[in-house]
Amino acid sequence: MKFKRLLITTMLVASQVAMVLPASAEEIGQGNGLEPSAEMQQLDVNGTTNDGVQPGDLPADQGTTDGTIGDTVPEDGQEGTGSGDEMIPPTSPVTPPADPSMSQSNSGQLILMVNSNKMYQNGKEYLAPYPMEVKDGVSYISIRAIVERAGFQLSFDNTTKETIIKRGNDELRFKLNTTYYKVNGVTQTMRGKSYSVENNFMVPLTAITKALNISYSYDAAGKRIIVNLNTLPVASFSIGNNEVIAGETQVQYITNATSPIGLPIVNEEWIGRQDIFMTPGDYTVTYRVQDSSGQWSNPFTLTIHVDKPHTPPVANFTTDKDTYKMGELITYTDLSTDEVGITERIWENKELAFFTPGQMTIRLKVVNKFGLYSTVEKTITITNETLYTRDEFNKLFIPVGEEYTFDGTQVPSWERIRYAFTSDAVTLIRSNSPETVYSKGILYKESAIGNTRFMIHHANSTGMPVKMYVIATNNNSETTRLTQSNLGFGGPSNYATAAGKASVARYYESMQTGSKYKDTWFAPGESKIILNELSATAMKQGDVISLFADLYSDHTLNYTVIMVGQDQDPFKTLPYLSVLKPDIHNRGTYTEATRNIVVTDLIGNTPSRLLIGDNSSDPFLIGWDGPTGEYRMNAGNFGVLYKVKLYRVAPNTLITFNPRGGHYMGSIMVNGDIVGLPSSGSLSAPNENAVLFRTGEREQTVDLVFTAAPGSNLSVNLLFQQLPEKKSE
């Protein structure tokens, strides 16, 4: 009994293997002599029904599908044609000739005669093991017929009882008497059920063409289906150089060559290729490849632009005179030129004035974006006559925003300008402690309504990349609107003073332009991330960020400032975070955080000073710590916005900025213009100051807007003094 069962199983496997293993089709050379089937007579030449409806399968659903093409085995030496890898199916009818072998020479086309076992390829006629036939409106073809002519691989999986077709990386698996099959492991549905007839495994033709993106068309007049099996390799290349310079650049050719069916690329051909182009101009370079079957790709062409060799910039400058007195202003005019633009100017010994007599040589080096440079120098003569002392010259001619040194020890003896101030109802939320953060967590928590200002300043010392977020939550039963008016963000930077200076300058810029204005709406119970600039870029170890922002909410919102890993979801992580303990720096919530200082007295005729952040003329804000409710004092009044209006500044008055607490890097707005403190570098207390403004020959009103830059030190002085008398040269 066991022997009988084994014998039957062996016979069944052998019959299925015979159905799928390809047997060479007989090659003959006669015409077709076919009569059209009723189904084919219903289709026009483009594979559509006469009423214009696109069918779904062959022959009752003929159509043309677009996509990549199938495989074929070409004749030796056959070359690809066209200009790309896109195959366009035939669009006009091809009437069967009396002798098809005389007209069909394209191995990329396989012609299947409807209701016949005749096939034509590469000018030759072949016989399929079983005719293509129509069942229930679906056209079926013998797997052996299509596989042999297309050059696919065919096998049988005895374990799963599946017939397998492979083309390159694509795999199709069919089972007898099913309406489904697998395409690269994914089950797909066929229009009809597979079956066996006379030891031939028959499947819907469109199951194969769809899965392998093989295009086809139906020739109604010729009663035939034209399948596009073109399998040309595809070639392309690019240039790895940003630019190609004649006679200089070694051109980097980056090639890409593939075969749709995974055949090895065995040969390549270049036309117009040069490793170094000696003459400027546009050059056409063509590239094509050949696969192991002998087929050549369509040529790929690229135009390479070759620039002329770059020339260095020409450094050149003049001075308004060749001879100067000591302390006399020197005017420099830079006349340097370059074909693409100068990226760097390096001056040596360029002084606005010299205070010792003799020959002075000034040098200028200019560099362009290619690193090419040139240098020029000029020598001027300084006489032993004095026009201005150094101190007089600095007061008169140092540009606004630039610094100069002086005897700052005398400043405390200057008259102190007495002023009164009023405050605006602005809630300041200062998140600045722990300033250096060693672990992820909650940095600050607070709720606020109405006008609110954020000042955030932290450094990452967690040892990993992190991001910071401010999450706002609406715990009201009503929708809440949050309006952002001004915002300035600095960093991430390795330097706290640089991040602080950038945040203040951009905060002022947003006041000038209104570019940061936006509204955000919160539904009841909704939380959103605000101040998105904070989390736009991850903070690396040692990075510092700084932010100022002015907001307004019409209902109370709860705010949480957090630092988490750069890939962590802030909302999912928040419930597991704890509030970090503060360090020696300041965090807190403070009300009345905008101060309006008005001075109506005449100032500038005698040396005087206006102090900010000294806790005397300008007392520190008192507040509380949001997470704990503990008492806090805002030392330095960081985050406070000062609006200073000086109604009467005397004619010929010099206004400068002098730090008193240590190094300072920041900016200030003077009559609407942003002035660096200083323009570059930093100021050191107490013997350096930066020029803010000079009044003219008449009394003037001066408006100042100032907030202390994070990372810098307070207190600071605004100094007022008379300018020296100008002298004739």
DACOR-V644388 format. One record per backbone hydrogen bond with DSSP energy under -1.0 kcal/mol. NH is the residue of the N-H (numbers start at 1). CO is the residue of the C=O. If there is no record, write none. Layout:
# DACOR-V644388
nh:NH co:CO
nh:NH co:CO
This chain:
# DACOR-V644388
nh:5 co:1
nh:6 co:2
nh:7 co:3
nh:8 co:4
nh:9 co:5
nh:10 co:6
nh:11 co:7
nh:12 co:8
nh:13 co:9
nh:14 co:10
nh:15 co:11
nh:16 co:12
nh:17 co:13
nh:18 co:14
nh:19 co:15
nh:20 co:16
nh:21 co:17
nh:28 co:125
nh:41 co:37
nh:42 co:39
nh:43 co:40
nh:44 co:48
nh:47 co:44
nh:49 co:53
nh:52 co:49
nh:61 co:57
nh:62 co:59
nh:70 co:228
nh:78 co:75
nh:102 co:99
nh:103 co:100
nh:104 co:100
nh:109 co:106
nh:110 co:227
nh:111 co:120
nh:112 co:225
nh:113 co:118
nh:114 co:223
nh:116 co:113
nh:119 co:126
nh:120 co:111
nh:121 co:124
nh:124 co:121
nh:125 co:28
nh:126 co:119
nh:127 co:26
nh:128 co:117
nh:132 co:116
nh:133 co:140
nh:135 co:138
nh:138 co:135
nh:139 co:58
nh:140 co:133
nh:141 co:203
nh:143 co:201
nh:146 co:142
nh:147 co:143
nh:148 co:144
nh:149 co:145
nh:150 co:146
nh:151 co:147
nh:152 co:147
nh:153 co:166
nh:155 co:164
nh:157 co:162
nh:161 co:157
nh:162 co:157
nh:163 co:174
nh:164 co:155
nh:165 co:172
nh:166 co:153
nh:167 co:170
nh:170 co:167
nh:172 co:165
nh:173 co:182
nh:174 co:163
nh:181 co:188
nh:182 co:173
nh:183 co:186
nh:184 co:171
nh:186 co:183
nh:188 co:181
nh:190 co:179
nh:194 co:178
nh:195 co:202
nh:197 co:200
nh:200 co:197
nh:202 co:195
nh:203 co:141
nh:205 co:139
nh:207 co:204
nh:209 co:205
nh:210 co:206
nh:211 co:207
nh:212 co:208
nh:214 co:209
nh:217 co:226
nh:219 co:224
nh:224 co:219
nh:225 co:112
nh:226 co:217
nh:227 co:110
nh:228 co:215
nh:229 co:108
nh:234 co:258
nh:236 co:256
nh:238 co:254
nh:240 co:252
nh:246 co:307
nh:247 co:277
nh:248 co:245
nh:249 co:245
nh:251 co:275
nh:254 co:238
nh:256 co:236
nh:258 co:234
nh:262 co:259
nh:266 co:290
nh:267 co:290
nh:269 co:288
nh:271 co:286
nh:281 co:306
nh:283 co:304
nh:285 co:302
nh:286 co:271
nh:287 co:300
nh:288 co:269
nh:290 co:267
nh:291 co:295
nh:292 co:264
nh:294 co:291
nh:297 co:289
nh:300 co:287
nh:302 co:285
nh:304 co:283
nh:306 co:281
nh:307 co:244
nh:314 co:337
nh:318 co:333
nh:320 co:331
nh:324 co:381
nh:326 co:385
nh:327 co:354
nh:328 co:325
nh:330 co:352
nh:333 co:318
nh:335 co:316
nh:337 co:314
nh:343 co:367
nh:344 co:367
nh:346 co:365
nh:348 co:363
nh:351 co:349
nh:358 co:382
nh:360 co:380
nh:362 co:378
nh:363 co:348
nh:364 co:376
nh:365 co:346
nh:366 co:374
nh:367 co:344
nh:368 co:372
nh:371 co:368
nh:374 co:366
nh:376 co:364
nh:378 co:362
nh:380 co:360
nh:381 co:322
nh:382 co:358
nh:383 co:324
nh:387 co:326
nh:393 co:389
nh:394 co:390
nh:395 co:391
nh:396 co:392
nh:397 co:393
nh:398 co:394
nh:401 co:691
nh:402 co:399
nh:404 co:689
nh:406 co:687
nh:408 co:406
nh:410 co:407
nh:411 co:408
nh:413 co:410
nh:414 co:411
nh:415 co:607
nh:417 co:609
nh:422 co:596
nh:424 co:594
nh:426 co:424
nh:427 co:451
nh:428 co:590
nh:429 co:453
nh:430 co:588
nh:431 co:455
nh:437 co:459
nh:441 co:563
nh:442 co:578
nh:443 co:561
nh:444 co:561
nh:446 co:559
nh:448 co:557
nh:450 co:553
nh:452 co:551
nh:453 co:427
nh:454 co:549
nh:455 co:429
nh:456 co:547
nh:457 co:431
nh:458 co:545
nh:459 co:435
nh:460 co:543
nh:461 co:437
nh:466 co:539
nh:467 co:564
nh:469 co:562
nh:471 co:560
nh:472 co:528
nh:473 co:558
nh:474 co:526
nh:480 co:522
nh:482 co:520
nh:483 co:552
nh:484 co:518
nh:485 co:550
nh:488 co:548
nh:490 co:546
nh:493 co:544
nh:499 co:495
nh:500 co:496
nh:501 co:497
nh:502 co:498
nh:503 co:499
nh:504 co:500
nh:505 co:501
nh:506 co:502
nh:507 co:503
nh:508 co:504
nh:509 co:505
nh:510 co:506
nh:511 co:507
nh:512 co:508
nh:513 co:509
nh:514 co:510
nh:517 co:514
nh:518 co:484
nh:520 co:482
nh:522 co:480
nh:525 co:474
nh:526 co:523
nh:528 co:472
nh:530 co:470
nh:534 co:531
nh:539 co:466
nh:542 co:460
nh:543 co:540
nh:544 co:493
nh:545 co:458
nh:546 co:490
nh:547 co:456
nh:548 co:488
nh:549 co:454
nh:550 co:486
nh:551 co:452
nh:552 co:483
nh:553 co:450
nh:554 co:481
nh:557 co:448
nh:558 co:473
nh:559 co:446
nh:560 co:471
nh:561 co:444
nh:562 co:469
nh:563 co:441
nh:564 co:467
nh:566 co:465
nh:568 co:565
nh:573 co:569
nh:574 co:570
nh:576 co:573
nh:577 co:574
nh:580 co:442
nh:588 co:430
nh:589 co:624
nh:590 co:428
nh:593 co:426
nh:595 co:641
nh:596 co:422
nh:597 co:643
nh:598 co:420
nh:599 co:645
nh:603 co:648
nh:608 co:720
nh:609 co:415
nh:610 co:718
nh:612 co:716
nh:615 co:618
nh:623 co:632
nh:624 co:589
nh:625 co:630
nh:629 co:625
nh:632 co:623
nh:634 co:621
nh:635 co:633
nh:637 co:634
nh:640 co:637
nh:641 co:593
nh:642 co:706
nh:643 co:595
nh:644 co:704
nh:645 co:597
nh:646 co:702
nh:647 co:599
nh:649 co:700
nh:650 co:603
nh:652 co:696
nh:654 co:721
nh:655 co:693
nh:656 co:719
nh:657 co:690
nh:658 co:717
nh:660 co:715
nh:661 co:715
nh:664 co:683
nh:666 co:677
nh:668 co:675
nh:669 co:705
nh:670 co:673
nh:671 co:703
nh:673 co:670
nh:675 co:668
nh:677 co:666
nh:679 co:401
nh:683 co:664
nh:689 co:404
nh:690 co:657
nh:691 co:402
nh:692 co:655
nh:693 co:655
nh:695 co:653
nh:700 co:649
nh:702 co:646
nh:704 co:644
nh:705 co:669
nh:706 co:642
nh:712 co:709
nh:713 co:663
nh:716 co:612
nh:717 co:658
nh:718 co:610
nh:719 co:656
nh:720 co:608
nh:721 co:654
nh:723 co:652
